[in-house]
Amino acid sequence: MSTVDWTAWRPQTAVPQAEGLREQKKRLLRQRLSDTATEMFLERGFDAVRVSEIARACGVSEKTVFNYFPTKESLILDRGESTMTALRAGLADTDHSAVEAALRILSDELRAMTSWIAAQDDPNQAVAMIRRFGALTRSTPSLRAYHRDMTDRLVTAAAEVLARRARRSPDDPEPQIAATALLGLWSIQFQSLGRHLDAARTATQIHEAVTADVRRAAKLIDTGLTSFEGAAPAR
């Protein structure tokens, strides 16, 4: 089954130089499973495709699919884990503000997408496919629920790191609201893509328009987060 390389527009972790043949095979199989599932879901709808069909298309067992992806939803919404890793590392870097860290991650994710669009033989078709991807996730209740759960996990992780930066408890209201505000920037980027992602714009124009929207939102919350980070711990 010929598939689109969907993972090409998702920020990828660097491949270890010492990656062995076994690790390489596992990484490539994971990519093939996700790409194949995404294409099948877009063609027929999420609920109409069984995990067993994805396994059969990739020449593996259903159990193997679940060894790589714990749920059917994670086959298509698999970017959350890479965002989680980047968020924890970025927010732990106290040389940069929390907003700066979030903006760098968002920029990397956006650049991966727009670079992928620009590299396609038919960028207009690539844009249409990404819009279909967004429409599928919005129209499928289980995917919306999975996305909400992942967002909650990201907020919890961000609150933990922000609390350490400010020498507070993660349960305090300040790191909780700070983390919620930061993760709101992902929603702004997603919504902005919905407005600017069309065939009339080049990949560069899409990147510039979305970045401008995200930076406007970030500017609004930056002052409050800076004040929180510099404040003394509550007694």
C-alpha positions as a Python dict, from the first residue, in 0.01 Angstrom:
ca = {
    (1, 'M'): (0, 0, 0),
    (2, 'S'): (148, 332, -108),
    (3, 'T'): (121, 596, 161),
    (4, 'V'): (195, 964, 206),
    (5, 'D'): (486, 1030, 441),
    (6, 'W'): (274, 1211, 698),
    (7, 'T'): (548, 1208, 959),
    (8, 'A'): (760, 1427, 732),
    (9, 'W'): (560, 1733, 841),
    (10, 'R'): (588, 1648, 1209),
    (11, 'P'): (896, 1760, 1405),
    (12, 'Q'): (1118, 1456, 1438),
    (13, 'T'): (1366, 1370, 1708),
    (14, 'A'): (1719, 1323, 1582),
    (15, 'V'): (1806, 969, 1482),
    (16, 'P'): (2082, 843, 1716),
    (17, 'Q'): (2413, 801, 1534),
    (18, 'A'): (2456, 461, 1698),
    (19, 'E'): (2110, 341, 1598),
    (20, 'G'): (2126, -30, 1533),
    (21, 'L'): (1937, -225, 1270),
    (22, 'R'): (1674, -338, 1521),
    (23, 'E'): (1605, 19, 1638),
    (24, 'Q'): (1592, 142, 1280),
    (25, 'K'): (1340, -124, 1183),
    (26, 'K'): (1122, -38, 1484),
    (27, 'R'): (1133, 335, 1403),
    (28, 'L'): (1045, 279, 1038),
    (29, 'L'): (764, 37, 1124),
    (30, 'R'): (616, 287, 1367),
    (31, 'Q'): (622, 551, 1095),
    (32, 'R'): (465, 314, 841),
    (33, 'L'): (186, 216, 1083),
    (34, 'S'): (99, 580, 1152),
    (35, 'D'): (120, 685, 786),
    (36, 'T'): (-91, 392, 670),
    (37, 'A'): (-352, 449, 941),
    (38, 'T'): (-373, 819, 863),
    (39, 'E'): (-430, 755, 494),
    (40, 'M'): (-696, 491, 562),
    (41, 'F'): (-875, 713, 815),
    (42, 'L'): (-881, 1004, 570),
    (43, 'E'): (-1013, 786, 292),
    (44, 'R'): (-1286, 603, 483),
    (45, 'G'): (-1336, 781, 816),
    (46, 'F'): (-1188, 701, 1156),
    (47, 'D'): (-1468, 481, 1286),
    (48, 'A'): (-1494, 281, 962),
    (49, 'V'): (-1137, 147, 981),
    (50, 'R'): (-1043, -139, 1213),
    (51, 'V'): (-699, -170, 1368),
    (52, 'S'): (-683, -523, 1224),
    (53, 'E'): (-712, -373, 874),
    (54, 'I'): (-420, -139, 940),
    (55, 'A'): (-216, -432, 1069),
    (56, 'R'): (-300, -639, 760),
    (57, 'A'): (-206, -352, 526),
    (58, 'C'): (135, -330, 697),
    (59, 'G'): (191, -703, 712),
    (60, 'V'): (193, -727, 1092),
    (61, 'S'): (-37, -855, 1365),
    (62, 'E'): (-291, -641, 1548),
    (63, 'K'): (-94, -703, 1867),
    (64, 'T'): (213, -552, 1702),
    (65, 'V'): (18, -235, 1621),
    (66, 'F'): (-80, -197, 1986),
    (67, 'N'): (280, -259, 2092),
    (68, 'Y'): (366, 66, 1912),
    (69, 'F'): (46, 261, 1970),
    (70, 'P'): (-157, 205, 2290),
    (71, 'T'): (-484, 322, 2135),
    (72, 'K'): (-638, 353, 1791),
    (73, 'E'): (-652, 731, 1838),
    (74, 'S'): (-277, 754, 1899),
    (75, 'L'): (-215, 610, 1551),
    (76, 'I'): (-317, 943, 1400),
    (77, 'L'): (-269, 1185, 1690),
    (78, 'D'): (88, 1087, 1771),
    (79, 'R'): (249, 1431, 1790),
    (80, 'G'): (160, 1488, 2154),
    (81, 'E'): (449, 1282, 2288),
    (82, 'S'): (709, 1474, 2087),
    (83, 'T'): (552, 1800, 2203),
    (84, 'M'): (564, 1674, 2562),
    (85, 'T'): (936, 1597, 2535),
    (86, 'A'): (1013, 1933, 2373),
    (87, 'L'): (802, 2122, 2625),
    (88, 'R'): (970, 1968, 2928),
    (89, 'A'): (1317, 2034, 2789),
    (90, 'G'): (1237, 2385, 2669),
    (91, 'L'): (1072, 2504, 2989),
    (92, 'A'): (1356, 2360, 3198),
    (93, 'D'): (1600, 2595, 3024),
    (94, 'T'): (1596, 2894, 3259),
    (95, 'D'): (1809, 3100, 3020),
    (96, 'H'): (1491, 3165, 2825),
    (97, 'S'): (1144, 3269, 2937),
    (98, 'A'): (860, 3019, 2932),
    (99, 'V'): (697, 3208, 2645),
    (100, 'E'): (1019, 3203, 2443),
    (101, 'A'): (1046, 2828, 2496),
    (102, 'A'): (688, 2771, 2383),
    (103, 'L'): (736, 2992, 2077),
    (104, 'R'): (1044, 2796, 1970),
    (105, 'I'): (854, 2465, 1991),
    (106, 'L'): (557, 2605, 1802),
    (107, 'S'): (786, 2748, 1537),
    (108, 'D'): (956, 2411, 1490),
    (109, 'E'): (620, 2236, 1453),
    (110, 'L'): (493, 2497, 1208),
    (111, 'R'): (815, 2494, 1006),
    (112, 'A'): (798, 2116, 974),
    (113, 'M'): (450, 2146, 825),
    (114, 'T'): (515, 2436, 588),
    (115, 'S'): (847, 2288, 471),
    (116, 'W'): (664, 1965, 393),
    (117, 'I'): (405, 2157, 191),
    (118, 'A'): (674, 2341, -5),
    (119, 'A'): (855, 2014, -85),
    (120, 'Q'): (549, 1845, -242),
    (121, 'D'): (507, 1817, -619),
    (122, 'D'): (158, 1963, -575),
    (123, 'P'): (154, 2201, -274),
    (124, 'N'): (-217, 2271, -330),
    (125, 'Q'): (-297, 1903, -286),
    (126, 'A'): (-76, 1892, 24),
    (127, 'V'): (-271, 2183, 176),
    (128, 'A'): (-598, 2007, 97),
    (129, 'M'): (-477, 1689, 266),
    (130, 'I'): (-379, 1873, 583),
    (131, 'R'): (-717, 2045, 591),
    (132, 'R'): (-883, 1703, 560),
    (133, 'F'): (-667, 1584, 849),
    (134, 'G'): (-790, 1873, 1064),
    (135, 'A'): (-1152, 1819, 959),
    (136, 'L'): (-1128, 1451, 1053),
    (137, 'T'): (-996, 1521, 1403),
    (138, 'R'): (-1260, 1789, 1463),
    (139, 'S'): (-1551, 1573, 1344),
    (140, 'T'): (-1461, 1253, 1531),
    (141, 'P'): (-1572, 1250, 1899),
    (142, 'S'): (-1311, 998, 2013),
    (143, 'L'): (-1031, 1198, 1849),
    (144, 'R'): (-1155, 1518, 2010),
    (145, 'A'): (-1161, 1344, 2348),
    (146, 'Y'): (-811, 1205, 2296),
    (147, 'H'): (-686, 1552, 2203),
    (148, 'R'): (-841, 1704, 2516),
    (149, 'D'): (-680, 1436, 2731),
    (150, 'M'): (-340, 1499, 2572),
    (151, 'T'): (-379, 1873, 2628),
    (152, 'D'): (-454, 1809, 2996),
    (153, 'R'): (-138, 1597, 3019),
    (154, 'L'): (66, 1873, 2855),
    (155, 'V'): (-74, 2132, 3096),
    (156, 'T'): (16, 1909, 3392),
    (157, 'A'): (370, 1857, 3263),
    (158, 'A'): (418, 2229, 3195),
    (159, 'A'): (285, 2321, 3540),
    (160, 'E'): (536, 2086, 3703),
    (161, 'V'): (832, 2244, 3523),
    (162, 'L'): (707, 2600, 3575),
    (163, 'A'): (657, 2530, 3945),
    (164, 'R'): (1019, 2416, 3976),
    (165, 'R'): (1136, 2730, 3799),
    (166, 'A'): (943, 2949, 4045),
    (167, 'R'): (1007, 2728, 4351),
    (168, 'R'): (638, 2663, 4403),
    (169, 'S'): (409, 2364, 4423),
    (170, 'P'): (262, 2241, 4091),
    (171, 'D'): (-78, 2252, 4262),
    (172, 'D'): (-53, 2625, 4328),
    (173, 'P'): (-286, 2836, 4113),
    (174, 'E'): (-2, 3035, 3955),
    (175, 'P'): (178, 2749, 3775),
    (176, 'Q'): (-157, 2598, 3682),
    (177, 'I'): (-284, 2912, 3510),
    (178, 'A'): (59, 2981, 3359),
    (179, 'A'): (68, 2633, 3205),
    (180, 'T'): (-288, 2666, 3077),
    (181, 'A'): (-204, 3000, 2915),
    (182, 'L'): (106, 2857, 2749),
    (183, 'L'): (-77, 2557, 2607),
    (184, 'G'): (-340, 2797, 2477),
    (185, 'L'): (-81, 2908, 2222),
    (186, 'W'): (-115, 2567, 2053),
    (187, 'S'): (-487, 2632, 2010),
    (188, 'I'): (-409, 2973, 1861),
    (189, 'Q'): (-169, 2814, 1611),
    (190, 'F'): (-424, 2548, 1518),
    (191, 'Q'): (-700, 2806, 1470),
    (192, 'S'): (-470, 3033, 1272),
    (193, 'L'): (-380, 2747, 1040),
    (194, 'G'): (-750, 2697, 979),
    (195, 'R'): (-772, 3057, 857),
    (196, 'H'): (-450, 3084, 659),
    (197, 'L'): (-397, 2734, 520),
    (198, 'D'): (-523, 2760, 165),
    (199, 'A'): (-404, 2717, -193),
    (200, 'A'): (-383, 3093, -249),
    (201, 'R'): (-84, 3127, -15),
    (202, 'T'): (265, 2987, -47),
    (203, 'A'): (415, 2782, 235),
    (204, 'T'): (623, 3084, 335),
    (205, 'Q'): (318, 3310, 346),
    (206, 'I'): (130, 3056, 559),
    (207, 'H'): (423, 3035, 800),
    (208, 'E'): (450, 3414, 830),
    (209, 'A'): (76, 3467, 882),
    (210, 'V'): (40, 3196, 1147),
    (211, 'T'): (357, 3304, 1327),
    (212, 'A'): (228, 3660, 1345),
    (213, 'D'): (-97, 3544, 1506),
    (214, 'V'): (82, 3327, 1762),
    (215, 'R'): (325, 3603, 1854),
    (216, 'R'): (35, 3846, 1907),
    (217, 'A'): (-119, 3603, 2153),
    (218, 'A'): (216, 3536, 2320),
    (219, 'K'): (276, 3906, 2370),
    (220, 'L'): (-52, 3933, 2558),
    (221, 'I'): (44, 3669, 2815),
    (222, 'D'): (417, 3738, 2835),
    (223, 'T'): (398, 4010, 3099),
    (224, 'G'): (194, 3802, 3338),
    (225, 'L'): (417, 3496, 3302),
    (226, 'T'): (731, 3705, 3351),
    (227, 'S'): (587, 3846, 3670),
    (228, 'F'): (502, 3496, 3793),
    (229, 'E'): (852, 3361, 3724),
    (230, 'G'): (1015, 3649, 3907),
    (231, 'A'): (785, 3648, 4208),
    (232, 'A'): (889, 3508, 4545),
    (233, 'P'): (734, 3173, 4643),
    (234, 'A'): (407, 3196, 4837),
    (235, 'R'): (438, 3131, 5208),
}
